[in-house]
């Protein structure tokens, strides 16, 4: 699930966390009620990556997934021009409820993110109101990203924003989350992911949630064994969104076109 706010660094694993207490309204008010410069830069990077990829590789509409969608719609919006269906996967019942409430007509605060995407004609081609296409494409699913092992190679593009490092303090679980996401994509699939760098944990409303302390090199090392192409960028300054992190990292690229069931070791 998408997550970023302050905390005290309590050592927790994903299974120990009461994810159903996550407050999507409080999270949106703090993070997405207004477009932050950091998110504008991330959206711009992702827009260019996906638009450039599909200009070079046009074809039929495909299936996409946003892993740990949480209370953040802009990853799904970034995939909208190319997807027949977009799965929004999240473990929290509260977040699933929020996502389902947005399918028929999402809230106005997301229009400012769409405006950034519309700096490319691939998005403006959807017309004046992308809500129609969003309603047609989006499917909300309650589930655990670690259970994606049974659906390897299922989706043809994907996003995962502020999830892998924001579900526990464990580096093993961080790496496992990245692996689950990457293995869910078909060989050659374009992807984008974002991470909080050196996060100390975060609070949403009255509840604290854990985070894993990761660097840009950790992000690269976790992804590169599953990617045929990978780029990363550090974005923002420390403690702008909230206390207790040093910046954001965005990663984008393509699933390894020669991926096998045994990668990366194979």
Secondary structure, DSSP 8 states (H G I E B T S, - for coil): -------------GGGS-GGG--HHHHHHHHTSS--HHHHHHHHHHHHHHHHHHHHS--S-EEEEEET-TT--HHHHHHGGGEEEEEEEES-HHHHHHHHHHHSS--GGGHHHHHHHTTSHHHHTT-S-THHHHHHHEEEEE--GGGGGGGTT-EEEEEEES-TTSS-S-HHHHHHHHHHHHHTEEEEEEEEEEEEET---EEETTEEE------HHHHHHHHGGGEEEEEEEEES-TTSSSSS--EEEEEEEEE-TT--TTTTT-
